[in-house]
């Protein structure tokens, strides 16, 4: 039995890898995470562009509590037996701040013999840098990825360095993020992206971003301190 976490990129269906499409089309079941069974999740919007078989299923995933979802997937894997496979499709990459890590651990507890694999995906920081024509890192630049699910604490310390900083899940904290970047003297050149590749996409300088309307899928890129900084976003 095999469980495969597949990254489907930040939202743009064209950023899904050939391997990801092949694995999803071949799987016995492809799960897409949702908060409720009657909604269409971000991952599903991308997956349905490439997968049209009837083995696609919404998996209700409660944040911080993967056990209910794990039991559903484990039941499926037991039913199909040896040689069967289940895919969990996740926005971005399954090894970068993904719910797949929690799900895989919970399924291992139920099915110790399950084989867990991952297929990497493009992350939002790469897409945002590409759209804005700004190198994510170059030369000896350091890169810090910082999730802000619980607040902006620690962001100022990271911004004191010279490397590139990417802030994930910044939506409800965007006002605080913007202020921290301003205090660090790095607001010029900082970039904001939301719902990349999805309906309602926003890409703009952080200085002009409205923190009162930022969605959950928001990212901020503060490029490394360089002697010159070129951006395609005006």
C-alpha positions in Angstrom: 0.0 0.0 0.0 1.3 3.4 -0.9 0.4 6.9 0.2 1.8 9.7 -2.0 1.8 13.4 -1.2 1.7 15.3 -4.5 2.4 19.0 -4.7 0.3 20.8 -7.3 1.9 24.2 -7.1 0.6 27.6 -5.9 -2.6 27.5 -8.0 -1.6 28.0 -11.7 -2.5 24.6 -13.4 0.5 25.1 -15.7 2.9 24.8 -12.8 2.0 21.2 -12.1 4.8 18.8 -13.0 4.5 16.1 -15.5 5.3 13.5 -12.8 2.5 14.9 -10.5 0.0 14.5 -13.3 1.1 11.0 -14.1 0.9 9.9 -10.5 -2.5 11.4 -9.9 -3.9 9.8 -13.1 -2.6 6.4 -12.1 -3.7 6.4 -8.4 -6.6 4.3 -7.1 -7.8 7.4 -5.3 -6.9 11.1 -5.3 -7.8 13.1 -2.2 -8.1 16.8 -2.2 -8.3 18.6 1.2 -11.3 20.7 2.1 -12.7 22.2 5.3 -16.3 21.0 4.5 -17.5 18.4 2.0 -19.7 20.9 0.1 -16.8 23.2 -0.8 -14.3 23.2 -3.7 -10.8 23.6 -2.2 -7.8 25.3 -3.8 -6.1 22.0 -4.6 -9.2 20.7 -6.2 -9.4 23.6 -8.6 -5.9 22.7 -9.9 -6.3 18.9 -9.8 -9.5 18.9 -11.9 -7.6 20.6 -14.7 -5.5 17.5 -15.1 -7.5 14.6 -13.6 -11.0 13.8 -14.9 -11.4 10.2 -13.6 -14.1 9.4 -11.0 -11.5 8.5 -8.3 -11.2 12.1 -7.1 -12.6 12.6 -3.6 -12.8 15.5 -1.2 -11.2 14.8 2.2 -12.5 16.9 5.1 -9.4 17.9 7.0 -9.6 19.6 10.3 -6.6 21.8 11.0 -4.5 20.4 13.7 -6.5 17.1 13.9 -5.8 14.8 11.0 -7.1 11.6 12.6 -10.6 11.7 11.0 -9.1 12.2 7.6 -6.4 9.5 8.2 -9.0 7.0 9.2 -10.9 7.6 5.9 -7.7 7.1 3.8 -6.7 4.1 5.8 -10.0 2.4 5.2 -9.6 2.9 1.5 -6.1 1.5 1.5 -7.2 -1.6 3.5 -10.0 -2.2 1.0 -7.8 -2.2 -2.1 -5.0 -4.1 -0.4 -1.4 -4.7 -1.5 -0.4 -2.7 -4.6 -3.0 0.0 -4.0 -2.2 3.7 -3.9 -3.8 6.9 -2.6 -2.7 10.4 -3.5 -3.1 13.5 -1.3 -2.9 16.5 -3.5 -1.7 19.7 -1.7 -1.2 23.2 -2.8 2.5 24.0 -3.0 4.9 21.3 -2.0 4.0 18.4 0.4 7.2 18.9 2.4 6.8 22.7 2.9 4.3 23.7 5.6 1.8 21.1 4.3 -1.0 19.3 6.0 0.3 16.1 4.3 3.0 15.7 7.0 0.4 15.4 9.7 -1.8 13.1 7.6 1.1 10.8 6.8 2.1 10.4 10.4 -1.5 9.6 11.4 -1.9 7.0 8.7 1.4 5.4 9.6 0.0 4.9 13.1 -3.0 3.1 11.6 -1.1 1.3 8.8 2.5 0.7 9.9 3.3 -1.1 6.6 2.2 1.8 4.4 4.9 3.2 2.1 4.9 7.0 2.1 6.3 9.0 -0.9 6.1 12.6 -2.1 6.2 14.4 -5.4 7.6 17.9 -5.1 5.7 21.0 -6.3 6.4 24.6 -7.0 5.9 26.8 -4.0 4.3 30.3 -3.9 7.6 32.0 -3.2 9.0 30.7 -6.5 6.0 31.8 -8.4 5.9 35.3 -6.9 9.6 35.9 -7.6 9.1 34.7 -11.2 6.1 36.9 -11.8 7.9 39.9 -10.4 11.2 39.2 -12.2 13.2 39.3 -9.0 15.7 36.6 -8.0 14.5 34.6 -5.0 18.2 34.1 -4.0 21.5 34.5 -5.8 25.1 34.3 -5.0 25.6 33.8 -1.2 22.0 35.0 -0.3 20.3 33.2 2.6 16.6 32.3 2.4 14.2 32.2 5.3 10.7 30.8 5.0 8.5 31.9 7.9 4.9 30.9 8.5 2.7 33.3 10.4 -0.1 31.2 11.5 0.2 32.5 15.1 1.4 36.1 14.6 4.4 38.3 13.6 6.6 37.4 16.5 10.2 36.7 15.4 9.8 38.4 12.0 11.7 41.5 13.0 14.8 39.4 14.0 14.7 37.7 10.6 14.4 41.0 8.8 17.5 42.3 10.5 19.6 40.0 8.4 20.6 40.5 4.7 19.0 37.5 3.2 15.6 37.0 1.4 12.6 36.5 3.6 9.4 34.8 2.6 6.4 35.1 4.8 3.7 32.4 4.4 0.1 32.5 5.6 0.3 36.2 6.1 -3.3 37.1 5.3 -4.7 38.1 8.7 -1.4 39.4 9.9 -0.6 41.5 6.8 -0.8 44.9 8.5 1.7 43.7 11.1 4.0 42.2 8.5 3.9 45.4 6.4 4.8 47.5 9.5 7.7 45.1 10.5 9.1 45.3 7.0 8.8 49.1 7.0 10.6 49.4 10.4 13.4 47.2 9.0 13.9 49.6 6.1 13.0 47.0 3.6 9.6 48.0 2.3 11.0 49.3 -1.0 11.2 46.2 -3.2 9.1 44.0 -1.0 6.4 42.1 -2.8 2.9 40.8 -2.0 1.0 37.9 -3.7 -2.3 36.4 -3.0 -4.2 33.4 -4.6 -1.5 33.1 -7.2 -2.8 31.4 -10.4 -6.4 31.3 -8.9 -9.4 33.6 -9.5 -8.9 36.9 -7.7 -5.1 36.8 -8.0 -3.3 39.8 -6.7 0.4 40.6 -7.3 1.7 44.0 -6.2 4.3 45.9 -4.1 3.8 45.2 -0.4 3.7 49.0 0.1 0.4 49.2 -1.8 -1.2 46.0 -0.3 -4.4 46.5 1.7 -4.1 44.4 4.8 -7.8 44.5 5.6 -8.7 42.3 2.7 -5.8 39.8 2.5 -6.9 36.2 2.0 -5.3 33.2 3.8 -3.3 32.2 0.7 -1.1 35.3 0.9 2.7 35.5 0.6 5.2 38.3 1.1 8.6 38.3 -0.4 11.3 40.6 1.0 14.3 40.2 -1.4 17.8 40.1 0.0 19.6 43.4 0.5 21.4 43.9 -2.7 23.2 46.8 -4.4 20.5 46.9 -7.1 17.0 45.6 -7.1 14.9 45.2 -10.3 11.2 44.4 -10.1 8.6 44.0 -12.9 5.9 45.0 -10.5 4.9 48.7 -10.6 
